[in-house]
Amino acid sequence: MRILLKALKEMEIPNTDGAQSTGYAALIERYEFRVAPNHTRSFVVERGSRRTHTQDGRTIEFYPRAYWPGDSVFETLEFALKYEGTNLSILHPLFASIDPEALRTGILEKPGGKYARRIWFLFEYLTGLELDLPTPRITNYVPLLNPDTYFTCEGVRSKRHRVLDNLLGVGAFCPTVRRTSRLKTASEADLRREASEILESYPADLVTRAGAYLYTKETRTSFAIENVTPGKKRIGRFVELLKHAGAEEVLTKESLVGLQNVILDKRFADADYRSDQNYVGESVRLGSEIVHYVPPKPADVEDLMSGFIETAHRLLNSDVDPVIAAAVISFGFVFIHPFTDGNGRLHRFLLHHALSRRGFTPERFIFPVSATMLRNRAQYDRMLESVSKPLLEAIDFEIDNEGSLTVLNETVDLYRYLDLTEVSEGLYSLIAETIKTDLVDELEFLVHYDRARSELQGIVDMPDRKLDLFIRLVLQNRGSLSRKKRNAHFEMLHNDEIAAMEKCLSDVFVS
């Protein structure tokens, strides 16, 4: 409590006299949990009206005294569910720490209450224990997550609790995505329809040619994000992999291991999930590391991946927004980091797999999202850090002189119930830019390219391969053919012909 009140004072927020923490923040402090904080912190104040204060990405809600729920765990928890949402990463350790009888008593005092039913369901869902409670007489079902507040799956009825389980995942791995105003706007924009209309406005053969190139572009930029320059064989393997995104069942342990083997040098391929503790970081000097992200312990990966695979299937067979499903699947995978190497490229492959399986991407086509990620690297890093930074604060670790990292506390639950809201917002933004910019630019380039070829043929009737080479060399050299390339490939052309051809390309591509 003192920590939170000190933070309020440092933020210089007015009218916070007598502020009392409640909701999730109060539960975290009471039980000293090592968890990522909830996206919202709540205080009840002595005077003033209900108001929201946002600073440095933190949201603080202030409530008048009439909102004070009480001091009991049940009352504080009920307030949290009502006003702060459903945070599984806090509820799980809470239910493991408190006396179940306190919950049972609170639920009995409000038989049939929608928050009481949710608390009852969540306790049994997260702990596997059963409370000695009668089935509510009430016949209506309450959704576990409010669909106006969260992205949800179709509800599965729990007759025992009269609750609709509409979570995105399963107990072993269940991220959440809040329905923020930014995500509401993005989802309502219908990018899938916009992309379809763009493609339909160009000739079919041109779209086919663009698609063939975009697979290679996506491959190169996916490797480039990791500062890897692959050879032709590795490029070819990844291109073929991308072409099968959505077409085959890849979400099994065996398939994922096989995919990791395809994209890596055989000497570094894994036969199973990793058995060592890896981390993402950088060396600042010999023996000194800056750690950016610590994935789960090796012993925890099998269970997390089993839950991940089940959750991925649930999302691919749901009506959840395709981009949200792709965000949960692709980023959920990379935060588990199940392999020694190749996790980033597989994460981006799974992004395309999910978009394709959900019908967001047209058949035999790909949106070069990795190119947009590479161009907006700072934004992509912020998306990852929205999860990695809070997790890092809850993990105790040490690094030895050889750079090996050891996690000292129990951390598996930190990865089960990720809030992927900011990740989803960022992914929607990147995909929108990809469709509106990269896709259109590539199609327009081909339109201009075909026009340039036709006009160049009118100046000098040369073989197609020579013509394509001339265009490529001039565009690479910013509008002119270098003397060296002319001597090597185009000695047969006259000065006036080269000048005319250069002007043609300038007119076509610059005007």
C-alpha positions in Angstrom: 0.0 0.0 0.0 2.8 2.4 0.9 4.4 1.8 -2.5 1.3 2.7 -4.4 0.6 5.8 -2.3 4.2 7.0 -2.8 3.7 6.5 -6.6 0.6 8.7 -6.4 2.5 11.4 -4.6 5.3 11.3 -7.1 2.8 11.7 -10.0 1.4 14.8 -8.2 -2.3 13.8 -8.7 -4.6 16.1 -6.8 -7.3 15.0 -4.3 -5.8 11.7 -3.3 -6.0 12.4 0.5 -6.9 9.2 2.4 -6.6 7.1 -0.8 -7.0 3.4 -0.2 -5.9 0.8 -2.7 -8.4 -1.8 -3.7 -8.9 -4.4 -6.5 -6.0 -6.3 -7.9 -3.3 -3.9 -6.7 -4.5 -4.4 -3.1 -4.5 -8.2 -3.5 -0.9 -8.1 -4.9 0.3 -6.1 -2.0 -1.6 -8.1 0.6 -0.1 -11.4 -0.5 3.2 -10.0 -1.9 2.7 -11.7 -5.3 5.5 -11.5 -7.9 3.4 -10.9 -10.9 3.0 -8.4 -13.7 0.7 -5.6 -12.5 -2.9 -5.3 -13.7 -3.4 -2.8 -16.6 -5.5 -0.6 -14.2 -4.9 0.3 -10.5 -7.9 1.4 -8.4 -8.1 3.7 -5.3 -11.0 4.9 -3.2 -10.6 8.5 -2.0 -12.2 10.5 0.7 -13.4 13.3 -1.6 -13.9 14.0 -5.3 -15.8 12.3 -8.1 -14.9 9.2 -10.0 -12.1 9.9 -12.4 -9.3 8.4 -14.5 -5.7 9.4 -14.6 -3.3 8.2 -17.2 0.4 8.8 -17.1 3.4 7.0 -18.6 1.2 4.2 -19.9 -0.4 3.6 -16.5 -4.1 3.9 -15.8 -5.2 4.8 -12.3 -8.9 4.9 -11.4 -10.2 7.0 -8.5 -13.6 6.1 -6.9 -15.6 8.0 -4.3 -15.9 6.5 -0.8 -19.3 5.0 -1.7 -17.4 2.5 -3.9 -15.3 1.0 -1.1 -16.0 -2.8 -1.4 -14.8 -3.8 2.1 -11.7 -5.4 3.4 -12.4 -9.1 2.8 -10.7 -11.0 0.0 -14.0 -11.9 -1.5 -15.2 -8.2 -1.5 -11.9 -7.0 -3.0 -12.0 -9.7 -5.6 -15.5 -8.9 -6.6 -14.6 -5.2 -7.0 -11.6 -6.3 -9.2 -13.8 -8.4 -11.5 -16.5 -5.7 -11.7 -14.3 -2.7 -12.4 -10.8 -4.0 -13.5 -11.5 -7.0 -15.6 -10.5 -10.6 -15.3 -6.7 -11.0 -14.7 -5.9 -14.7 -14.6 -2.2 -14.1 -13.8 -3.2 -12.6 -10.5 -6.2 -14.8 -9.8 -4.2 -18.0 -10.1 -1.7 -17.3 -7.3 -4.5 -15.7 -5.2 -6.6 -18.9 -5.3 -3.6 -20.9 -4.3 -2.9 -18.6 -1.4 -6.3 -18.1 0.3 -8.6 -20.2 2.4 -11.2 -21.6 0.0 -13.8 -21.3 2.7 -13.5 -17.5 2.5 -14.7 -17.7 -1.2 -17.3 -20.3 -0.4 -18.8 -18.1 2.3 -18.8 -15.0 0.0 -20.5 -17.0 -2.8 -23.2 -18.4 -0.4 -24.0 -14.8 0.7 -24.8 -13.9 -3.0 -26.4 -17.0 -4.5 -26.8 -16.5 -8.2 -24.8 -13.3 -8.3 -23.0 -12.9 -11.6 -19.7 -12.0 -10.0 -20.1 -14.7 -7.4 -20.6 -17.3 -10.1 -17.6 -16.1 -12.0 -15.4 -16.3 -8.9 -16.7 -19.8 -8.3 -16.0 -20.9 -11.8 -12.5 -19.3 -11.9 -11.5 -20.9 -8.6 -12.3 -24.3 -9.8 -11.0 -23.7 -13.3 -7.6 -22.4 -12.1 -7.1 -24.8 -9.2 -8.8 -28.0 -10.2 -10.5 -28.1 -6.8 -14.2 -28.1 -6.1 -16.1 -25.9 -3.6 -18.9 -27.5 -1.7 -21.7 -25.3 -3.3 -25.1 -26.1 -4.7 -25.9 -25.4 -8.4 -27.6 -22.0 -8.6 -31.3 -22.1 -9.1 -31.0 -19.3 -11.6 -31.4 -20.5 -15.2 -29.6 -17.8 -17.1 -25.9 -18.1 -18.0 -23.5 -15.3 -17.5 -20.4 -14.9 -19.8 -17.2 -15.4 -17.9 -15.6 -12.5 -19.8 -17.7 -9.5 -20.8 -17.7 -9.5 -24.7 -17.9 -5.8 -24.6 -14.6 -5.7 -22.7 -12.7 -8.6 -24.1 -12.3 -10.6 -27.3 -13.9 -13.9 -26.6 -14.6 -17.3 -28.1 -18.0 -18.8 -28.4 -19.1 -19.7 -24.8 -19.1 -23.3 -23.5 -21.8 -23.8 -20.9 -20.8 -24.8 -17.4 -24.0 -26.1 -15.9 -22.5 -26.3 -12.4 -21.8 -22.6 -12.3 -24.3 -21.2 -14.8 -21.3 -19.6 -16.6 -20.4 -19.4 -20.3 -16.6 -20.2 -20.6 -15.7 -17.8 -23.4 -12.0 -17.6 -22.7 -9.6 -17.5 -25.6 -7.6 -20.5 -24.3 -7.4 -23.3 -21.8 -6.2 -23.6 -18.2 -2.6 -24.5 -19.2 -2.3 -21.5 -21.5 -4.9 -18.7 -21.7 -3.9 -15.2 -22.8 -6.5 -12.4 -22.8 -7.0 -9.5 -25.2 -9.0 -6.5 -24.0 -11.4 -4.8 -26.5 -9.8 -1.4 -26.3 -11.1 1.5 -28.4 -8.1 1.2 -30.7 -8.8 -2.5 -31.3 -12.5 -1.9 -31.7 -11.8 0.6 -34.5 -9.2 -1.7 -36.1 -11.6 -4.7 -36.1 -14.5 -2.7 -37.5 -12.3 -1.4 -40.4 -12.5 -4.8 -42.0 -8.9 -5.1 -43.4 -9.7 -8.4 -45.0 -12.3 -6.8 -47.2 -10.0 -3.9 -48.0 -7.2 -6.2 -49.1 -9.6 -8.2 -51.2 -10.8 -5.1 -53.0 -7.2 -4.0 -53.6 -6.3 -7.3 -55.2 -9.4 -7.4 -57.3 -8.6 -4.0 -58.8 -5.5 -5.4 -60.6 -5.2 -8.0 -63.3 -5.1 -11.6 -62.0 -1.8 -12.4 -63.7 -0.1 -9.3 -62.1 -1.4 -10.3 -58.7 0.0 -13.8 -59.2 3.4 -12.3 -60.1 3.3 -10.1 -57.0 2.5 -13.0 -54.8 5.4 -15.0 -56.1 7.8 -12.2 -55.2 6.2 -11.4 -51.8 7.0 -14.9 -50.5 10.7 -14.2 -51.1 10.4 -10.7 -49.6 8.7 -12.0 -46.5 11.4 -14.6 -46.2 14.3 -12.2 -46.5 12.9 -9.7 -44.1 12.0 -12.3 -41.5 15.6 -13.4 -41.4 16.7 -9.7 -41.5 14.8 -9.0 -38.3 17.2 -11.3 -36.6 20.2 -9.9 -38.5 20.6 -13.2 -40.4 21.6 -13.3 -44.1 20.6 -16.7 -45.4 21.9 -18.5 -48.4 19.8 -19.4 -51.4 19.0 -22.9 -50.0 17.7 -21.5 -46.7 15.7 -18.9 -48.5 14.2 -21.6 -50.7 13.2 -23.8 -47.8 11.5 -20.9 -45.9 9.7 -19.8 -49.1 8.3 -23.3 -49.5 7.4 -23.3 -45.8 5.4 -20.1 -46.2 3.6 -21.4 -49.2 2.2 -24.2 -47.0 1.0 -21.8 -44.3 -2.6 -22.6 -43.6 -2.6 -25.7 -45.9 -1.3 -28.3 -43.5 -1.7 -29.2 -39.9 1.3 -27.7 -38.2 0.1 -27.3 -34.6 1.4 -30.5 -33.1 4.6 -31.0 -31.2 6.0 -33.2 -33.9 5.2 -30.7 -36.7 6.6 -27.8 -34.8 9.9 -29.7 -34.2 10.0 -30.6 -37.8 9.4 -26.9 -38.9 12.3 -25.8 -36.6 14.5 -28.4 -38.3 13.6 -27.0 -41.7 14.6 -23.4 -41.1 17.9 -24.1 -39.3 21.2 -25.6 -40.1 20.9 -29.3 -39.3 23.8 -29.0 -36.8 21.6 -26.7 -34.7 18.2 -28.4 -35.1 16.4 -29.6 -32.0 14.9 -33.1 -31.6 12.5 -31.9 -28.9 11.6 -28.8 -27.0 14.7 -27.1 -25.5 16.4 -28.6 -22.4 18.4 -25.5 -21.6 17.5 -22.1 -20.2 17.8 -19.6 -23.0 17.3 -15.8 -22.9 17.2 -12.8 -25.1 20.0 -10.3 -24.4 23.1 -8.6 -25.5 26.7 -8.5 -24.3 27.9 -5.0 -23.4 31.4 -6.2 -22.6 33.1 -9.5 -21.7 31.3 -11.1 -18.9 28.5 -8.6 -18.8 25.0 -9.1 -20.2 21.9 -7.0 -20.6 18.9 -9.3 -20.4 15.8 -8.3 -22.4 13.7 -11.4 -21.9 13.8 -14.6 -19.9 11.6 -17.4 -21.3 10.1 -20.2 -19.2 12.3 -22.8 -17.5 12.9 -25.8 -19.7 11.0 -28.0 -17.2 7.9 -25.8 -17.8 7.9 -25.8 -21.6 6.2 -29.1 -22.2 3.1 -28.2 -20.2 3.0 -24.6 -21.6 3.3 -25.9 -25.2 0.6 -28.5 -24.6 -1.7 -25.7 -23.5 -0.5 -23.4 -26.3 -1.4 -26.0 -29.0 -4.8 -26.6 -27.5 -5.5 -22.9 -27.4 -4.3 -22.4 -30.9 -6.7 -25.0 -32.2 -9.5 -23.4 -30.2 -8.8 -20.1 -31.9 -8.4 -21.4 -35.4 -11.8 -23.1 -35.1 -13.5 -20.0 -33.6 -15.1 -16.8 -34.9 -12.6 -14.6 -33.0 -11.2 -11.7 -35.0 -8.5 -13.4 -37.3 -5.9 -10.8 -36.4 -6.5 -11.2 -32.7 -6.3 -15.0 -33.2 -3.0 -14.6 -35.1 -1.6 -12.3 -32.4 -2.3 -14.8 -29.6 -1.0 -17.7 -31.5 2.2 -16.2 -33.0 3.2 -14.1 -30.0 2.1 -16.7 -27.5 4.5 -19.1 -29.2 7.5 -16.7 -29.1 7.0 -15.8 -25.5 7.2 -19.5 -24.6 10.3 -19.7 -26.8 10.2 -23.5 -26.9 13.3 -24.1 -29.0 17.0 -23.3 -28.7 16.9 -21.3 -31.9 14.5 -20.3 -34.7 11.7 -19.2 -32.4 11.4 -15.7 -34.0 11.1 -17.1 -37.6 8.6 -19.7 -36.4 6.6 -17.0 -34.6 6.3 -15.1 -37.9 5.5 -18.3 -39.8 2.7 -19.0 -37.3 1.4 -15.5 -37.9 0.9 -16.3 -41.5 -0.4 -19.8 -40.8 -3.2 -18.3 -38.5 -4.1 -15.5 -41.0 -4.3 -18.1 -43.8 -6.3 -20.7 -41.8 -8.8 -18.1 -40.7 -9.3 -16.9 -44.3 -7.8 -13.4 -43.7 -5.1 -13.9 -46.4 -6.2 -15.0 -49.9 -5.1 -18.4 -51.1 -1.6 -18.7 -52.5 -0.8 -15.2 -51.3 1.0 -13.6 -48.4 1.1 -10.1 -46.9 4.8 -9.2 -46.2 4.2 -8.3 -42.6 7.9 -8.9 -41.7 8.9 -6.2 -44.0 6.7 -3.8 -42.1 8.1 -5.1 -38.8 11.6 -4.5 -40.0 10.8 -1.0 -41.2 9.0 -0.3 -37.9 11.5 -2.1 -35.7 11.1 0.2 -32.7 7.3 -0.5 -32.7 7.9 -4.2 -33.1 10.3 -4.1 -30.1 7.7 -2.1 -28.0 5.1 -4.8 -28.7 7.5 -7.5 -27.4 8.5 -5.3 -24.4 4.9 -4.8 -23.4 5.1 -8.4 -22.2 8.8 -8.9 -21.6 9.4 -6.0 -19.3 6.7 -6.7 -16.7 7.7 -10.4 -16.7 11.4 -9.5 -16.2 10.5 -7.6 -13.0 8.9 -10.7 -11.5 11.8 -13.1 -12.3 14.9 -13.7 -10.1 17.9 -15.0 -12.1 21.6 -15.1 -12.2 24.2 -15.3 -15.0 27.5 -17.1 -14.6 30.9 -16.2 -16.1 30.1 -18.3 -19.2 26.8 -16.4 -19.9 24.6 -19.2 -18.7 21.4 -18.0 -17.0 19.6 -19.7 -14.1 16.1 -18.8 -13.0 15.9 -18.9 -9.2 12.1 -18.6 -8.5 9.0 -20.4 -9.8 7.8 -18.6 -12.9 5.6 -20.9 -15.0 2.4 -19.1 -14.1 3.8 -15.8 -15.4 3.6 -17.2 -19.0 0.2 -19.0 -18.8 -2.0 -15.9 -18.6 -0.4 -13.2 -20.7 -2.3 -9.9 -21.5 -1.6 -9.6 -25.2 -3.7 -6.4 -25.7 -0.8 -4.1 -26.7 0.7 -6.9 -28.9 -2.6 -7.2 -30.7 -2.9 -3.4 -31.1 0.6 -3.3 -32.6 0.0 -6.3 -34.9 -3.2 -4.7 -36.3 -1.3 -1.5 -37.0 1.5 -3.4 -38.8 -0.9 -5.5 -40.9 -2.9 -2.4 -41.9 0.3 -0.6 -43.0 1.4 -3.8 -44.9 -1.9 -3.9 -46.8 -2.2 -0.2 -47.5 1.5 0.5 -48.3 3.6 -2.6 -49.1 0.9 -4.5 -51.0 -0.2 -1.5 -53.0 3.4 -0.4 -53.6 4.3 -3.9 -55.0 1.3 -4.0 -57.3 2.0 -0.5 -58.5 5.6 -1.3 -59.1 4.6 -4.2 -61.4 2.2 -1.9 -63.2 5.0 0.6 -63.8 7.5 -2.2 -64.7 5.2 -3.6 -67.4 4.7 -0.1 -68.8 8.5 0.5 -68.8 9.3 -2.7 -70.5 6.8 -1.9 -73.3 8.2 1.6 -73.8 11.8 0.4 -73.7 11.1 -2.2 -76.4 10.0 0.7 -78.6 13.4 2.3 -78.2 15.6 -0.8 -78.5 14.2 -4.2 -79.4 16.4 -6.3 -77.1 16.0 -9.8 -75.5 13.8 -10.0 -72.4 16.6 -10.9 -70.1 18.7 -8.0 -71.3 15.8 -5.7 -70.9 15.1 -6.8 -67.3 18.8 -6.5 -66.5 18.8 -2.9 -67.9 15.8 -1.9 -65.8 17.2 -3.5 -62.6 20.7 -1.9 -63.0 19.3 1.6 -63.7 16.9 1.5 -60.8 19.6 0.2 -58.5 21.9 3.1 -59.6 19.2 5.7 -59.0 18.3 6.4 -62.6 21.4 5.9 -64.6 23.5 3.1 -66.0 27.0 3.1 -64.6 30.0 3.0 -66.9 31.1 -0.3 -65.4 27.8 -2.0 -66.0 27.5 -0.6 -69.5 30.9 -1.9 -70.5 30.1 -5.3 -69.0 26.6 -5.8 -70.4 25.5 -3.1 -72.9 28.5 -2.1 -75.1 26.2 -2.6 -78.1 23.9 0.4 -77.2 24.5 3.9 -78.5 24.7 6.9 -76.2 21.4 8.3 -77.4 19.7 5.0 -76.9 20.9 4.7 -73.3 19.9 8.3 -72.6 16.4 7.7 -74.1 16.0 4.5 -72.1 17.1 6.2 -68.8 14.7 9.1 -69.4 11.9 6.5 -70.1 12.5 4.8 -66.7 12.6 8.2 -65.0 9.3 9.2 -66.5 7.6 5.9 -65.6 8.9 5.4 -62.0 9.4 9.0 -60.8 6.5 10.8 -62.3 
